[in-house]
Protein backbone atom coordinates (compact mmCIF):
# COMPACT_ATOMS: atom_id res chain seq x y z
CA UNK A 1 0.00 0.00 0.00
CA UNK A 2 2.79 2.40 0.86
CA UNK A 3 4.60 1.59 -2.39
CA UNK A 4 1.44 2.47 -4.34
CA UNK A 5 1.14 5.83 -2.55
CA UNK A 6 4.81 6.53 -3.21
CA UNK A 7 4.39 5.81 -6.93
CA UNK A 8 1.27 8.01 -7.04
CA UNK A 9 3.17 10.81 -5.30
CA UNK A 10 6.08 10.54 -7.77
CA UNK A 11 3.75 10.63 -10.79
CA UNK A 12 1.88 13.66 -9.45
CA UNK A 13 5.13 15.41 -8.58
CA UNK A 14 6.50 14.84 -12.10
CA UNK A 15 3.28 16.23 -13.56
CA UNK A 16 3.52 19.29 -11.34
CA UNK A 17 7.18 19.89 -12.21
CA UNK A 18 6.35 19.46 -15.90
CA UNK A 19 3.64 22.13 -15.66
CA UNK A 20 6.08 24.49 -13.92
CA UNK A 21 8.70 23.94 -16.61
CA UNK A 22 6.11 24.71 -19.30
CA UNK A 23 5.10 27.88 -17.47
CA UNK A 24 8.75 28.92 -17.15
CA UNK A 25 9.28 28.52 -20.91
CA UNK A 26 6.17 30.59 -21.70
CA UNK A 27 7.24 33.29 -19.24
CA UNK A 28 10.81 33.48 -20.53
CA UNK A 29 9.61 33.63 -24.14
CA UNK A 30 7.40 36.62 -23.33
CA UNK A 31 10.31 38.37 -21.60
CA UNK A 32 12.51 37.77 -24.66
CA UNK A 33 9.84 39.24 -26.95
CA UNK A 34 9.47 42.33 -24.76
CA UNK A 35 13.23 42.82 -24.62
CA UNK A 36 13.51 42.48 -28.38
CA UNK A 37 10.73 44.93 -29.20
CA UNK A 38 11.59 47.53 -26.57
CA UNK A 39 15.39 47.37 -26.57
CA UNK A 40 16.95 45.63 -29.55
CA UNK A 41 14.66 46.73 -32.39
CA UNK A 42 15.12 50.50 -31.81
CA UNK A 43 18.90 50.08 -31.50
CA UNK A 44 19.01 48.04 -34.69
CA UNK A 45 16.98 50.66 -36.55
CA UNK A 46 19.16 53.51 -35.25
CA UNK A 47 22.31 51.62 -36.23
CA UNK A 48 20.90 51.06 -39.72
CA UNK A 49 20.16 54.77 -40.13
CA UNK A 50 23.65 55.73 -38.89
CA UNK A 51 25.27 53.26 -41.32
CA UNK A 52 23.27 54.69 -44.22
CA UNK A 53 20.74 51.89 -44.59
CA UNK A 54 17.69 54.14 -44.34
CA UNK A 55 16.02 52.37 -47.27
CA UNK A 56 15.93 49.17 -45.14
CA UNK A 57 15.30 50.76 -41.74
CA UNK A 58 12.30 52.83 -42.80
CA UNK A 59 10.21 49.92 -44.19
CA UNK A 60 11.06 47.86 -41.10
CA UNK A 61 9.84 50.70 -38.90
CA UNK A 62 6.61 50.96 -40.88
CA UNK A 63 6.00 47.20 -40.62
CA UNK A 64 6.69 47.28 -36.87
CA UNK A 65 4.27 50.18 -36.45
CA UNK A 66 1.52 48.38 -38.38
CA UNK A 67 2.02 45.20 -36.34
CA UNK A 68 1.97 47.25 -33.14
CA UNK A 69 -1.28 48.92 -34.10
CA UNK A 70 -2.97 45.68 -35.19
CA UNK A 71 -2.14 43.55 -32.16
CA UNK A 72 -4.25 43.65 -29.04
CA UNK A 73 -2.70 44.43 -25.72
CA UNK A 74 -3.22 41.82 -23.04
Secondary structure, 3 states (H helix, E strand, C coil): CHHHHHHHHHHHHHHHHHHHHHHHHHHHHHHHHHHHHHHHHHHHHHHHHHCCCHHHHHHHHHHHHHHHHHCCCC
